[in-house]
Amino acid sequence: MSGTVRQTGKRLDSRSKEILEAVVRLHSETGRPVSSGLVARFLPVAPSPATIRAVMKRLEQTGHLEQPHTSAGRLPTDAGYRVYVDGLRAAWSLRRFDVPSEMLAAARQATPSTGGQGRIKDLARLLSLLTRNISIVAGPSLDAVSVVRLESYPRTPDKVMMVLILDNGRVQTRLVDLDADYPPAVVARAAGILSERFGGRLVGDLRGNRRPMVDLVRTPVSRCAAVLAREGVGMLEDLEESEVEMDGVARMLEEPEFQDAEPLKALIRFLESPRDIRTSLDRMYHRDREPFGVWIGAENPLRSLRNFSVVTSEIKLDGGLGLLAVLGPRRLPYQRTFQGMEILRRFSSDRPGSQVN
């Protein structure tokens, strides 16, 4: 993904890294090209202006900075951001407890719900507040959860109420239209077959299952059971839709990067399907996960996100592992994003009422 960039970063001397970090942080705050004079005022102990200009010129030649037009300041490239982010990640074991007091205060004032979807929504709101970008919180994947029972209760001759019970306590219902009027005894036998085929199996094994789950012999019972099986798989496939929450989209659209129509369209395409969000983030996180997955600009495996940066991490939720993500412009405040995710993990710590220390 970014091995070439990381090798380039190792060839930078300490002064070049210091000036590159200053440019990244200043651009992250202002959104504007950064001049050598601004770098000189930012650094606690700055070299001469001539030295800063020379270093910035070299960083431009090595592909870590770019100049949008003559006489303008410099902007970090994806390679420049990558060097900065890798430095943050390498030192994170030492920096993880160095969290700004105002971020801790904001987390302490939050009062999440006791569990389930309300809690996920509250965590997404808090993560967006802490990081000032789009936050996404995906609840624990249900693939490793077992089905306890799948019950069916006739309501009319051609309608059945299906009740799905999972071993994590979740219950899902659906009113199903049958393909014919079946006697109650036929529906009861079909429901018994279905509960036997679904009971004890993992959600992940059942989702997307298009193989016949009932006898191929065409009888009223097998026909009814086939309809119920199809609807049962559909219920499992729909479960994930309510497990993803996001916040901060409206605030992010005010940033200058989103005044261009193409990045805005790409963002909307990505955000319009909660299921695709979950699948994409899960794939991204498991490709680059320690201590945070970071995807900058063109590194993003998703074409629709190549104008953005995405940071991913895990969080303990309701006895399982969920996913956190922060999405924003390439000038994302990476250190603040790491800190916000760290606070959220402490805040959750798998106890709904826990507080940040």
C-alpha positions in Angstrom: 0.0 0.0 0.0 2.5 2.6 1.1 5.8 0.8 1.5 7.5 3.1 -1.1 6.5 6.2 0.8 7.7 4.8 4.1 11.1 4.0 2.6 11.3 7.6 1.3 10.4 8.9 4.8 13.4 7.0 6.3 15.8 9.0 4.1 14.6 12.4 5.6 16.9 13.9 8.2 15.5 15.2 11.5 15.3 18.8 10.3 13.4 17.9 7.2 11.0 15.8 9.2 10.5 18.7 11.7 9.7 21.2 8.9 7.5 18.7 7.1 5.5 18.1 10.3 5.1 21.8 10.7 3.7 22.2 7.2 1.3 19.3 7.7 0.0 20.6 11.0 -0.3 24.2 9.8 -2.1 23.1 6.6 -4.4 20.9 8.7 -5.4 23.9 10.8 -5.8 26.5 8.0 -6.5 24.6 4.8 -4.2 27.0 3.0 -0.7 26.7 1.4 2.0 27.1 4.1 4.8 29.7 3.7 8.3 29.4 5.0 7.6 32.5 7.2 4.7 30.7 8.8 6.8 27.7 9.5 9.5 29.9 11.1 6.8 31.4 13.5 5.4 28.0 14.3 8.6 26.2 15.3 9.7 26.8 18.9 13.4 26.9 17.8 13.4 27.7 14.1 16.4 27.7 11.8 17.0 30.7 9.6 14.3 31.6 6.9 16.8 30.7 4.2 17.3 27.2 5.7 13.6 26.7 5.9 13.1 27.7 2.3 15.9 25.4 1.2 14.5 22.4 3.1 11.0 23.0 1.8 12.4 23.1 -1.7 14.1 19.8 -1.2 10.9 18.3 0.2 9.1 19.4 -2.9 11.8 17.7 -5.0 11.4 14.5 -3.1 7.7 14.5 -3.5 6.7 15.3 0.1 5.5 18.8 -0.6 3.9 20.5 -3.7 3.5 24.1 -4.7 0.0 24.8 -6.2 1.3 27.8 -8.2 4.4 30.1 -8.4 5.0 32.3 -5.3 2.5 30.3 -3.3 3.3 28.4 -0.1 3.6 24.6 -0.1 1.0 21.8 0.5 1.7 18.3 1.8 1.4 15.5 -0.8 0.1 12.0 0.1 3.7 11.0 0.6 4.2 13.9 3.0 1.2 13.1 5.0 2.3 9.4 5.1 5.7 10.3 6.7 3.9 12.4 9.3 1.3 9.8 10.1 3.8 6.9 10.3 5.8 9.0 12.8 2.6 9.5 14.9 1.8 5.8 14.8 5.3 4.7 15.7 5.3 6.9 18.9 1.7 6.3 19.8 2.4 3.9 22.7 4.1 6.9 24.4 1.6 9.6 23.2 -1.7 7.8 23.8 -2.1 9.2 27.3 -1.2 12.8 26.2 -4.8 13.8 25.5 -5.9 17.5 25.5 -8.0 18.4 28.6 -10.8 19.9 26.6 -11.3 16.6 24.7 -11.5 14.7 28.0 -14.0 17.2 29.4 -16.2 16.8 26.3 -16.2 13.0 26.8 -17.0 13.2 30.5 -20.0 15.4 29.7 -21.4 12.8 27.3 -24.1 10.4 28.5 -24.4 7.5 26.2 -27.4 5.2 26.1 -27.2 1.9 28.0 -26.7 -0.2 25.0 -27.8 -1.2 21.4 -28.4 1.2 18.6 -28.9 4.3 20.8 -25.5 3.8 22.3 -23.8 3.5 18.9 -25.5 6.7 17.8 -24.2 8.5 20.9 -20.7 7.3 20.3 -20.8 8.4 16.7 -21.9 11.9 17.8 -19.1 12.0 20.4 -16.4 10.8 18.0 -17.4 13.5 15.5 -17.4 16.2 18.2 -13.9 15.1 19.3 -12.3 14.8 15.9 -14.3 17.5 14.0 -14.9 15.3 11.0 -17.3 12.6 9.8 -17.4 9.8 12.3 -18.7 6.3 11.7 -19.3 3.7 14.4 -20.2 0.1 13.3 -21.6 -2.2 15.9 -20.1 -5.7 16.4 -20.5 -7.9 13.3 -23.2 -10.4 13.7 -21.5 -13.1 11.6 -20.2 -14.9 14.7 -23.6 -14.8 16.5 -25.7 -17.9 16.5 -29.4 -18.2 15.7 -31.3 -19.6 18.7 -34.7 -20.0 17.0 -36.6 -18.9 13.9 -40.3 -19.1 14.7 -43.3 -18.6 12.5 -46.8 -17.7 13.7 -49.8 -17.7 11.2 -51.7 -14.5 11.1 -54.0 -15.2 8.1 -54.0 -18.1 5.7 -51.5 -16.3 3.5 -49.5 -14.3 6.1 -47.0 -15.4 8.7 -45.3 -13.4 11.5 -41.6 -14.6 11.6 -39.6 -14.1 14.8 -35.8 -14.4 14.7 -34.0 -14.8 18.0 -30.2 -14.6 18.2 -28.0 -15.7 21.1 -26.9 -12.1 21.8 -30.4 -11.3 22.8 -31.5 -9.6 19.6 -35.0 -10.2 18.3 -36.1 -9.4 14.8 -39.7 -9.7 13.4 -41.1 -9.7 9.9 -44.6 -10.1 8.5 -44.3 -12.4 5.5 -46.7 -12.9 2.5 -46.9 -16.6 1.5 -47.3 -17.7 -2.0 -50.6 -19.5 -1.3 -53.2 -20.1 1.4 -51.7 -22.8 3.7 -53.6 -24.7 6.4 -52.2 -23.9 9.9 -50.9 -27.5 10.2 -48.8 -27.1 7.1 -47.4 -23.7 8.3 -46.5 -25.3 11.6 -44.7 -28.2 10.0 -42.8 -25.9 7.7 -41.9 -23.6 10.6 -40.6 -26.6 12.5 -38.4 -27.7 9.6 -37.1 -24.1 9.3 -36.3 -23.7 13.0 -34.3 -27.0 12.9 -32.3 -25.9 9.8 -31.5 -22.4 11.2 -31.2 -23.1 14.9 -27.6 -23.2 16.3 -26.0 -22.0 13.0 -23.9 -18.8 12.7 -25.4 -15.7 11.1 -22.3 -15.5 8.8 -22.9 -19.0 7.5 -26.6 -18.4 6.7 -26.3 -15.0 5.1 -26.3 -15.0 1.4 -27.2 -18.7 1.4 -28.9 -19.4 -1.9 -28.7 -23.2 -1.7 -31.9 -25.1 -1.0 -32.4 -25.3 2.8 -35.5 -27.6 2.5 -36.4 -30.8 0.7 -36.6 -30.4 -3.1 -39.7 -32.7 -3.2 -42.6 -30.4 -4.1 -45.1 -30.7 -1.3 -47.2 -28.0 0.4 -44.9 -28.2 3.4 -41.7 -27.9 1.4 -43.1 -25.1 -0.7 -44.2 -23.2 2.4 -40.8 -23.9 4.1 -38.9 -22.6 1.0 -40.7 -19.3 1.3 -40.0 -19.0 5.0 -36.4 -20.0 4.5 -35.9 -17.3 1.8 -37.5 -14.7 4.1 -35.4 -15.9 7.1 -32.2 -15.4 5.1 -33.5 -12.0 4.1 -34.0 -11.1 7.7 -30.4 -12.0 8.5 -29.1 -9.9 5.6 -31.1 -6.9 6.7 -29.8 -7.0 10.3 -26.6 -5.1 9.6 -28.5 -2.0 8.3 -29.2 -0.8 11.8 -25.7 -1.4 13.1 -23.9 1.6 11.5 -24.2 5.2 12.7 -22.5 8.3 11.4 -22.3 11.9 12.4 -20.7 15.2 11.3 -21.6 15.0 7.6 -23.4 18.5 7.5 -20.5 20.1 9.3 -17.9 18.6 7.0 -19.7 19.8 3.9 -18.8 23.4 4.9 -15.1 22.7 4.4 -13.5 24.1 1.3 -12.6 20.7 -0.1 -16.3 20.0 -0.6 -17.0 23.0 -2.7 -15.9 20.9 -5.7 -18.8 18.8 -7.0 -16.9 15.7 -7.7 -15.5 15.0 -4.2 -19.0 15.8 -2.8 -20.6 13.3 -5.2 -18.1 10.6 -4.3 -18.7 11.1 -0.6 -22.5 10.9 -1.0 -22.0 7.6 -3.0 -20.0 6.1 -0.2 -22.3 7.2 2.6 -25.6 6.1 1.0 -25.4 2.4 1.9 -24.7 1.5 5.5 -24.1 -2.1 4.5 -21.4 -1.1 2.0 -19.8 1.2 4.6 -19.5 -1.7 7.0 -18.1 -4.0 4.4 -15.6 -1.4 3.2 -14.4 -0.4 6.6 -14.0 -4.0 7.7 -11.8 -4.7 4.7 -9.8 -1.6 5.2 -9.2 -2.1 8.9 -8.0 -5.7 8.5 -5.5 -4.6 5.9 -3.8 -2.0 8.1 -4.8 -2.2 11.7 -2.1 -1.5 14.2 -2.6 0.7 16.2 -4.8 2.5 13.6 -5.5 1.9 10.0 -4.8 5.0 8.0 -5.6 5.5 4.3 -4.5 8.8 2.7 -5.8 10.0 -0.6 -4.7 7.7 -3.4 -3.9 4.9 -0.9 -7.6 4.3 -0.4 -8.6 1.0 -1.9 -12.1 2.5 -2.6 -12.0 4.8 -5.7 -14.7 7.0 -4.3 -12.5 7.9 -1.3 -9.3 8.9 -3.1 -9.9 12.6 -2.3 -10.2 11.8 1.4 -8.4 10.2 4.3 -9.9 7.5 6.5 -8.7 6.3 9.9 -10.0 3.1 11.3 -9.8 1.3 14.7 -11.6 -1.3 16.8 -13.8 -0.7 19.8 -15.4 -3.1 22.3 -19.2 -2.9 22.2 -21.9 -5.0 23.8 -19.6 -8.0 24.2 -18.2 -7.9 20.7 -15.8 -5.9 18.6 -17.1 -2.9 16.6 -15.3 -0.6 14.2 -14.6 3.1 14.4 -13.8 5.3 11.4 -13.1 9.0 10.9 -13.4 10.3 7.4 -12.4 13.8 6.2 -10.1 15.7 3.8 -6.5 14.6 3.4 -5.6 17.4 5.8 -7.4 15.5 8.6 -6.1 16.4 12.0 -4.5 12.9 12.5 -3.2 13.3 16.0 -6.5 14.6 17.3 -8.2 11.8 15.4 -6.1 9.2 17.1 -6.8 10.9 20.5 -10.5 10.9 19.9 -10.5 7.2 19.0 -8.4 6.5 22.1 -10.9 8.4 24.3 -13.8 6.6 22.8 -12.3 3.2 23.4 -11.7 4.2 27.1 -15.1 5.7 27.3 -16.8 2.5 26.1 -14.5 -0.1 27.7 -17.4 -2.5 27.2 -19.3 -0.9 30.2 -22.2 1.3 29.1 -21.9 3.6 32.0 -18.2 3.9 32.3 -16.4 7.3 32.3 -13.1 8.5 31.0 -10.2 8.7 33.5 
